[in-house]
Amino acid sequence: MTLTLRHKAQAILREAGWEIPPPPCIWSPRMVRCAGLFVVEKDARGKWHPEIRLSIPLLRRRDWPWPQQVCGMNCHDPLQVQQRILEHELIHYKLCRV
């Protein structure tokens, strides 16, 4: 079974002992100034929905020199970069829920 980013996010939360479901991850073709973003938006019915947006252009770049430092850690491939950014955004999600 291939693990999706959502499965990885759930595993990160489970290992940290958090009992909250992670927000959905959304790939954004428009985000170019930051790699990830945690947002909480209201839908048409007034219900609030959290989500994590990850930048397609920034995270899919192939011309980076490796290792690349992300969130203070050396990453050796794009998957590690995505994981570090997702972990960072999950911290925002957890802090929002406190």
Buried (B, 14 or more C-beta within 10 A) or exposed (E): EEEEBBEBBBEBBEEEEBEEEBBEBEEBEEBEEEBBBBBEEEEEEEEEEBBBBBBBEBBEEEEEEEEBEBBEEEBEEBEBBBBBBBBBBBEBBBEEEE
